């Protein structure tokens, strides 16, 4: 098939390269023209402007948007809607809010353009191993692009999961679960690291992946991380968040679903970004006030 990709960042370039390797014709666009050489090396034909997708592709045209959620995604979709025609398909493979996807699907349908929201997991390893893809939207539109989705994904690693918004809702919850899993591994390995036993953490991560109930791909990655740096001395403990964990927690509140693990894992990420906690300073000061406890001075 022919497919365009808007956004050739870490995910977009790998998705394009994977599709090329499976015989598809991929056209790529990115605001950063420095990506041109990397795209060419991946077998992706460079599009100078978004409008070029109309002449480069045969109908029904399919364009995958892989840019940051929010304004960049909206701007890309707005521009594409002026370029594409009746029956063409836009797939948002970024981490958009599911309500934005529902709104975009309804607006594009009025113009005859089909819209699918695809939650994509697998990170930078997706090129080699395949992605996991959760697709929301009209089922007939999904069938049009299914050969592309199938070749992007691992075996049995994709599904049409429901109407518009369902793909990004599933990915939002997926990322919330991911937050909790990462936090649990981080806390557990910190206990091991600070213990008296001088564990080989890479060896232990490898061991746990053989038959233990906590085995996972994250443990495989933990092994790689510990092999690169046993004490992680070159990495600062500053953890970003993509925003989807926040959305998952808000949805849980709206649905009266208790999610203490996911919520606390997000709070831990926020705490990781503080050079010095003001709240901790106040707690220390209050203990000194009411109990005469000593404090550590700057």
N, C-alpha and C positions, 0 to 999 in steps of 0.2 A: 504493500500500500504506500501511498504518499502521505506524509504528515509534516506539519510545521511545528516547531517548538519555539516558543517565546520565552527567553530567559535561559542562558547557557551557563548557569552557575554549577555548583557541585553536583546537584541532582540532574538538572536539565541536560548537561553535557553527557552524563553517563547514560541517561535514558536514550538520548539520541544515538550514542555509540552502540548501545545494545540493540536498538532497532536496526541500525545499519548492518550490524553483524548477522542479523537474521533476514536480510534481503530487502528491507524496506527502504524507500527513498525519503530521506529526511532533509528538511530545509530548516535552518536555524536563524534566529534573530536575537540580538542582544544590544542594549544601549552601549555597552563597552566594546568598541571595535577591536580592542586588543584580544578579544576572544576568537577573532577570525581564524588565526593560525591553528589554535587548538581545535576549533570546529572542523577545519579542513583536514587535519590529521586524523580526526575521528570519522571522516567520510561524510560529514554534514555539509550540505551546500549552503553557503552564506547568503542570507537575504539582506539587502541594504536597507530596506524599509519594510514595515509591516504590510504595506499595500502590495508588495511584491508576491505575497502568498497567493493573491488572486490569480496572477499570471503563471506562477510556478507550479501550482497544483491543479489537478483535474477535479471536477465535482463528483461526489460530495467532498468538499475540502474538510480536512480535520486539522485542528490546531490545538496543541497542548500548551497551556500557560503555566510556566514554572518560575514565577517571580514572588517576592514577599507578599504576604497577605495585606489587605487594606488598600491604600491608595494606589500602589503599583499594580496590583491585580485589577482594580477597577479601571484604571487608565488603559491598561492593555486590552481589557474586554471591550471598553467603549470604542477604542480605535479599531479593533477587529470587527466589531458589529457594523462599522461603516464600510468595511472592506469585503466581508463575506456575504454570501447570498443565501436565498431560500434553500433549506436542506443541508447546509453546512453545519459542522459540529465543533463547538468549543469545549475543551476539557480543562477544567481548573484542577491541576495536580498539586497545588500548593496547600498551605495550612490555613485556608480561609475559614471564617466562622460559618457554620452551617446555615444560619439565617440569611447571611449575605448570599449564599449559594441558592437558596430558595427564591430570594428576590430576583437574582440575576436570571435564573431559569425562566421565571414568569415574564420578565421584560424582554428577554431574547426571543421567547416563543411568539410574542406579538410581531416580531420581525421575521419570523420563519426560520430563525437560527436555533439549532438544538444545543442544549447545554448539559454537560455532565460534571458532577463534582466527584473527584477521585482522591480518596485518602491514600497516600503512598508511604509505605514503610520499607525500611531496608537500608537506608542511609547510603553511604558511598560504596558499600559492598554490593549494591544492587546490580551494577554493571556485570560483575562476575557471577554472582549467585542468583540474580533475579530479585524482583521486588515483590512485596505483598501489596495488593491494590484492592481497595474497597470502593465500588462505584455506585453513586446515586444518580437517579434521573430516569428519563423515559426508557423503557426496555427496548423499544425499537431502535432508538438512537444507540443504545449500548451494543446491540447486535451489529450495527454498522462498524463500530470501532473495536469489536471484540478480538479480531486477529491481532491488532496492535497491543491490546491489553494482555492478551495471552502470551505474546512474545516478550513483553516487558517483565512478566511475572515469573516466579518460580512455578514448578509444576504444582497444580492445585493451589496456587497462591493468588488467585483473584476471584472476585464474585460481584455480581450485581446485587446490592444489598437492600435496595428500596428506592423510593421516589427521590426527587430533588432534595438535597440536604442530607440524605441518609449516609452518603459516603463520608462527608466531612464530619458528621456527628460521630460516626464510628471511629474515625481517626482521632477525634478529640478525646473520646473515652480511652482509646488505645494509648494516647500519650499520657493521660492521667495515670493509668496503670503503670506505664513505664516510669513515671516519676517515683512511685512507691517502690518499685523493684530496685531502681538505682539507689534509692536512699537506704534500703535494707542491706544491699550489698556493701555500700559505703560504710555503714555503721558496723557491720559484722567484721569486715576486714580491718577496720580501725582497732577493734578490740584485739584481734589477732596480732596486729602490728605492734601494739603497746604491751602485749603480754610478755612474760618472762621466757617464752619458749623459742624466740628467734625463728619463727616459721619462714620457710621458703613459700611466699605467697603465690607465686606463679605455679609452683608444684601443687599447692593445695587447691588452687582454682582448677587445675587440670584434673586432680583426683576427684573433686566433687562432680565433675561432668561425666563420671562413669558410674552410673547407677544411683546417685544420690537424688533425693527429692528436690534439691535446689539446682539441679543441672539446667543449663540454659546457654543460649548464644551469648548473653551478656557475660557469663563466666568465661567463655572462650575469649572474649575481648579483654576481660580482666587479666587473663593469663598473658595475653600479648602486651598489655600495658605494664605489668610487673616485670616481664622479661626486658622491656625497653628501659625501665627505671624502677628497681626493686622498692625504693623508698618514695617514688614519685617526686623526687627532690626538685625537679625542673618544672613542676606544674604548680601553679598557684591555685589554692582552693576557692576559686571564684566561679560560681555556677550560674549561667544564664538560664532563662526559660523562654520558650517560643511563644508563650501566651495561651497555648491550648490547655495546659493544666489549670490555669485560672478560669478558663471558660468551663471546663469540666466541673470544677468546684461550684461555680455559679449555677450551672444546670442542676447539680445535685441538690443545692439549696432550694431551687425552684420546684424540684420534684420531691422534696422531703426525703432525700436519700442521704444517710450519714456516710461521710467519706473521710474519717479522721486520718487515715494513713496518707491519702493523696494530699489532703490539706496540710498536714504537718510536713510532708516532703517539700511542698512549695514554700512553706515558711522557712525551712532549712536553707533553701536556695537563696532566699532573700537575706537571711542571716550571713550567708557566705560572702556577701558583697560588702559587708561593713568592715572598715579598717578598725573601728572601735565602736562598741555598742553603747549608745547613750543610755538605754534602759538598764544595761548592766552597771553602768556608772552610778545611776540613781539607786539601784538596789544595794550596791556596796555602801553608798552614802547613808541610806536609811538604816542598814544593819549597824553602822557605826553610831548613828544617832540613838537608836533604841536599845542597843545592846552593848555599845562600846567596843564592837568588833574592830579589829585592825583593818586598814585599807592599804592597797598598794598604790604608791604615788607615781605619777608620770616622771 
